[in-house]
């Protein structure tokens, strides 16, 4: 296995005292539908506690649908989705969130009529350990500078930071981040990369959907390539150089 960076949540186990990673999320034979459309076809993967995993693939490959299925936001699901060993396939979305999962969708969902700070104070506490405003502002100084600005007055990058920061307020420890770099200026994308590194250092478990391979490549411990609602490839950060030719074939990068 690939040990998560930072050594978070790694109990000792096995006959020879081998370090074993605890699975935060484990998905087995996951199928999902939107109405009559069968969109996921037997997805299998896991995410270790403290790990950063990136889902790669072309548009329509099933990456966002996988995120939504984890949260119970697709029409129907079949298979197994375990969060810290607890089966969630039959659970409602609000109950899944209370297990410590935060979903940052591509559309961000900022409340435009509220200020930055009001947006931050709005989410409920899902589990203990959420970041306080001081800690949020230390990580996102831009948001502190714009704390009294309405959502409509924030730049795209500031809105993206706010969308992630709201999740951190809830106490979520597994973050599902969908295309957080899309459409943003390179300098903002670099700030978001620094944010991901900081969150990993703090022990968060992160699943990212990314079209921007250059953004995702240095950040993830492991990569999954999706196509037609299935996982086609899995490889580690160390294996990335040997997989670039195949990635060109799948992604056109």
Wavefront OBJ file of the C-alpha trace (Angstrom):
o trace
v 0.000 0.000 0.000
v 0.979 3.662 -0.178
v 1.330 5.102 3.306
v -0.383 8.477 3.717
v 2.033 11.343 4.124
v 2.245 12.713 7.618
v 1.692 9.359 9.321
v -1.884 10.097 10.384
v -4.108 7.301 11.622
v -1.627 4.479 11.093
v -2.055 1.779 13.751
v 0.473 -1.001 14.089
v -0.747 -4.389 12.980
v 0.173 -7.711 11.410
v 2.383 -10.512 12.666
v 5.623 -8.658 12.009
v 4.485 -5.263 13.287
v 3.912 -3.933 9.768
v 2.473 -0.428 9.622
v -1.082 -0.685 8.259
v -3.175 2.196 6.954
v -6.739 2.549 8.169
v -9.291 2.908 5.407
v -11.399 6.037 5.859
v -13.529 5.298 2.793
v -14.066 1.924 1.120
v -16.226 1.544 -2.005
v -17.136 -1.867 -3.429
v -19.122 -2.684 -6.577
v -20.824 0.711 -6.567
v -23.560 1.239 -9.149
v -25.563 4.451 -9.432
v -28.380 5.821 -11.536
v -29.936 9.150 -12.463
v -33.463 8.083 -13.261
v -33.133 5.372 -15.918
v -29.515 6.279 -16.737
v -26.986 3.821 -15.306
v -23.991 6.078 -14.606
v -21.617 4.054 -12.376
v -20.824 0.467 -13.268
v -19.165 -1.351 -10.386
v -16.737 1.223 -8.961
v -14.159 -0.149 -6.496
v -11.570 1.835 -4.558
v -10.552 2.903 -1.067
v -8.981 5.961 0.552
v -6.648 5.612 3.509
v -6.933 7.970 6.448
v -4.728 11.010 5.857
v -4.336 10.286 2.138
v -4.931 12.505 -0.902
v -6.567 10.643 -3.788
v -7.310 12.170 -7.191
v -9.953 10.950 -9.649
v -8.854 11.686 -13.203
v -10.828 11.321 -16.418
v -12.541 13.120 -19.243
v -15.836 14.932 -18.775
v -18.631 12.387 -18.413
v -16.326 9.664 -17.111
v -18.239 9.396 -13.819
v -15.946 11.257 -11.431
v -18.465 13.820 -10.138
v -21.164 11.134 -10.101
v -18.908 9.080 -7.824
v -18.635 12.033 -5.427
v -22.389 12.532 -5.495
v -23.027 8.821 -4.975
v -20.781 8.845 -1.885
v -23.007 11.618 -0.477
v -26.255 9.898 -1.487
v -27.083 12.557 -4.077
v -27.683 10.298 -7.068
v -31.115 8.899 -7.884
v -30.334 5.432 -6.561
v -27.278 3.423 -5.497
v -26.327 -0.213 -5.153
v -23.201 -1.778 -3.710
v -21.207 -0.811 -0.628
v -19.843 2.520 0.641
v -18.193 2.265 4.048
v -16.995 5.280 6.049
v -14.605 4.210 8.817
v -16.142 0.756 8.540
v -19.770 1.952 8.738
v -22.017 1.015 5.799
v -23.736 4.103 4.331
v -25.385 2.837 1.135
v -28.881 3.092 2.670
v -28.255 6.282 4.661
v -29.696 9.729 3.924
v -27.356 12.523 2.826
v -27.530 14.434 6.128
v -26.633 11.272 8.059
v -23.672 10.592 5.745
v -22.398 14.144 6.275
v -22.539 13.657 10.045
v -19.989 10.858 9.729
v -17.457 13.607 8.979
v -17.686 14.052 5.204
v -17.647 17.472 3.549
v -18.538 17.875 -0.134
v -17.417 20.939 -2.089
v -19.324 20.792 -5.393
v -18.102 22.345 -8.615
v -20.757 25.082 -8.437
v -19.493 26.175 -4.949
v -22.919 27.226 -3.603
v -21.897 30.540 -2.042
v -24.811 32.557 -0.605
v -24.413 35.755 -2.597
v -26.502 37.964 -0.287
v -24.432 37.035 2.791
v -20.989 38.328 3.716
v -17.949 36.092 3.752
v -18.116 35.752 7.532
v -21.858 35.072 7.481
v -21.247 32.317 4.925
v -18.616 30.836 7.232
v -20.892 30.916 10.269
v -23.849 29.371 8.461
v -22.976 25.621 8.284
v -23.934 23.443 11.264
v -21.388 21.505 13.276
v -21.406 17.957 11.910
v -18.771 16.539 14.227
v -16.340 17.849 16.822
v -13.068 19.445 15.805
v -14.191 22.022 13.247
v -11.880 24.962 12.616
v -12.617 28.246 14.351
v -12.739 31.539 12.466
v -9.258 32.508 13.642
v -7.811 29.276 12.268
v -9.758 29.691 9.019
v -8.483 33.235 8.566
v -4.913 32.141 9.291
v -5.179 29.595 6.478
v -7.103 31.922 4.138
v -5.924 35.513 4.759
v -7.840 36.646 1.647
v -11.082 35.708 3.361
v -10.226 37.741 6.455
v -9.555 40.765 4.251
v -12.959 40.238 2.581
v -14.850 39.154 5.714
v -17.469 41.909 5.322
v -17.813 41.599 1.537
v -20.922 40.033 0.038
v -20.557 36.773 -1.843
v -21.275 38.483 -5.160
v -18.251 40.739 -4.674
v -15.750 37.917 -4.176
v -13.504 36.797 -7.003
v -13.781 33.248 -8.322
v -10.726 32.227 -6.336
v -12.052 33.777 -3.141
v -15.380 32.027 -3.636
v -13.553 28.717 -4.035
v -11.566 29.296 -0.847
v -14.786 30.184 0.967
v -16.507 27.031 -0.286
v -13.712 24.867 1.132
v -13.427 26.915 4.340
v -17.135 26.396 5.114
v -16.588 22.644 5.103
v -13.653 22.956 7.498
v -15.917 24.778 9.959
v -18.219 21.737 10.174
v -15.638 19.320 11.608
v -15.523 17.128 8.465
v -12.348 15.033 8.178
v -12.948 13.587 4.703
v -13.101 16.310 2.050
v -14.587 15.690 -1.401
v -13.308 18.498 -3.636
v -14.793 18.728 -7.132
v -12.776 20.697 -9.725
v -11.592 23.343 -7.273
v -9.032 24.725 -9.756
v -11.391 25.073 -12.723
v -11.378 28.447 -14.466
v -9.062 30.140 -11.976
v -5.924 32.163 -12.612
v -2.590 30.329 -12.158
v -1.669 32.371 -9.070
v -4.955 31.348 -7.403
v -4.479 27.724 -8.442
v -1.087 27.810 -6.721
v -2.714 29.107 -3.514
v -5.239 26.256 -3.666
v -2.379 23.773 -4.050
v -0.789 25.220 -0.910
v -4.154 24.836 0.828
v -4.335 21.133 -0.088
v -0.812 20.596 1.239
v -1.688 22.339 4.512
v -4.836 20.266 4.934
v -2.937 17.049 4.271
v -0.342 18.095 6.851
v -3.187 18.578 9.349
v -4.324 14.994 8.772
v -7.343 15.525 6.530
v -8.321 12.822 4.069
v -8.998 14.275 0.624
v -10.592 13.008 -2.581
v -10.244 15.386 -5.513
v -11.885 15.354 -8.922
v -9.602 17.261 -11.279
v -9.410 17.993 -14.983
v -6.253 20.064 -14.397
v -3.672 17.295 -14.287
v -0.775 19.679 -13.696
v -2.512 20.926 -10.547
v -3.310 17.440 -9.253
v -0.075 15.634 -10.178
v 2.197 16.873 -7.344
v -0.533 16.793 -4.673
v -1.946 13.264 -4.678
v -0.610 10.112 -3.050
v -2.604 7.977 -5.493
v -4.474 8.470 -8.760
v -7.503 6.685 -10.196
v -8.424 7.031 -13.860
v -12.139 6.716 -14.654
v -13.851 6.046 -17.964
v -17.459 5.079 -18.713
v -18.337 4.935 -15.015
v -15.569 2.503 -14.079
v -12.041 2.661 -12.648
v -9.630 1.877 -15.475
v -6.262 2.507 -13.801
v -4.814 2.999 -10.341
v -1.269 4.124 -9.619
v 0.795 5.882 -6.970
v 2.754 9.124 -7.029
v 5.962 7.097 -7.450
v 4.527 5.294 -10.495
v 3.395 8.497 -12.209
v 6.389 8.902 -14.570
v 5.847 5.409 -16.006
v 2.126 6.033 -16.532
v 2.296 9.328 -18.435
v 1.985 7.713 -21.879
v -1.173 5.875 -20.839
v -2.542 9.044 -19.245
v -2.094 10.855 -22.564
v -4.259 8.162 -24.105
v -7.028 8.466 -21.480
v -6.919 12.193 -20.795
v -5.196 13.865 -23.694
v -2.862 15.702 -21.307
l 1 2 3 4 5 6 7 8 9 10 11 12 13 14 15 16 17 18 19 20 21 22 23 24 25 26 27 28 29 30 31 32 33 34 35 36 37 38 39 40 41 42 43 44 45 46 47 48 49 50 51 52 53 54 55 56 57 58 59 60 61 62 63 64 65 66 67 68 69 70 71 72 73 74 75 76 77 78 79 80 81 82 83 84 85 86 87 88 89 90 91 92 93 94 95 96 97 98 99 100 101 102 103 104 105 106 107 108 109 110 111 112 113 114 115 116 117 118 119 120 121 122 123 124 125 126 127 128 129 130 131 132 133 134 135 136 137 138 139 140 141 142 143 144 145 146 147 148 149 150 151 152 153 154 155 156 157 158 159 160 161 162 163 164 165 166 167 168 169 170 171 172 173 174 175 176 177 178 179 180 181 182 183 184 185 186 187 188 189 190 191 192 193 194 195 196 197 198 199 200 201 202 203 204 205 206 207 208 209 210 211 212 213 214 215 216 217 218 219 220 221 222 223 224 225 226 227 228 229 230 231 232 233 234 235 236 237 238 239 240 241 242 243 244 245 246 247 248 249 250 251 252 253
